[in-house]
Each structure stands twice: as C-alpha cells, then as structure tokens.
Amino acid sequence: MDVVYLISFSLLSFLSSAVLSLYAMKPYSFLSLTTYRPTNNSTAKKDQDES
C-alpha cells in the first residue's frame, strides 16, 4: 500500500511540474506564434500576387 502511495505521489508531482513548465512556456510559444503569423500571411500574400 505504501509503494502505491509513493508511486502515485511521484506521478502527481511529475504531472504538476509538467503542467507548470507548460504554463511557463505558453507565453513564449504564444509570442513566437504571433510573430510567426504575420510573416506567414505576408508570404501567402506574395504567393497570391505571383499567381
């Protein structure tokens, strides 16, 4: 029973740390996404102009 509690506790702590790191990386990924989107739109407009 103690082993099951230990495993569940370690899994919970690992999950919480993973979620925390995900939330920490979210602003950076959102920032890169917003900075990448305009360039993607500009390239799409260029392709439309060429065609």
C-alpha positions in Angstrom: 0.0 0.0 0.0 2.9 2.4 0.8 4.5 1.7 -2.5 1.3 2.5 -4.4 1.1 5.8 -2.5 4.7 6.6 -3.3 4.2 5.9 -7.0 1.0 7.9 -7.1 2.7 10.8 -5.3 5.7 10.8 -7.6 3.4 10.7 -10.6 1.3 13.6 -9.3 4.4 15.7 -8.6 5.8 14.9 -12.1 2.4 15.8 -13.6 2.2 19.1 -11.7 5.8 20.0 -12.7 5.0 19.2 -16.3 1.9 21.4 -16.2 3.8 24.2 -14.5 6.5 24.1 -17.2 3.9 24.0 -19.9 2.2 27.2 -18.5 5.7 28.8 -18.2 6.4 28.0 -21.9 3.0 29.2 -23.0 3.8 32.9 -23.2 6.9 32.2 -25.3 5.1 29.8 -27.6 2.2 32.4 -27.9 4.8 35.1 -28.6 6.5 33.1 -31.3 3.1 32.2 -32.8 2.1 35.8 -33.1 5.4 36.8 -34.5 5.4 33.9 -37.0 1.8 34.5 -38.2 2.4 37.9 -39.9 5.4 36.5 -41.8 3.2 33.6 -42.8 0.5 35.9 -44.0 3.0 38.1 -46.0 4.4 35.0 -47.7 0.8 33.8 -48.5 0.0 37.3 -50.0 3.2 37.1 -52.1 2.2 33.8 -53.4 -1.2 35.1 -54.3 0.3 38.2 -56.0 2.7 36.0 -58.1 -0.1 33.6 -59.2 
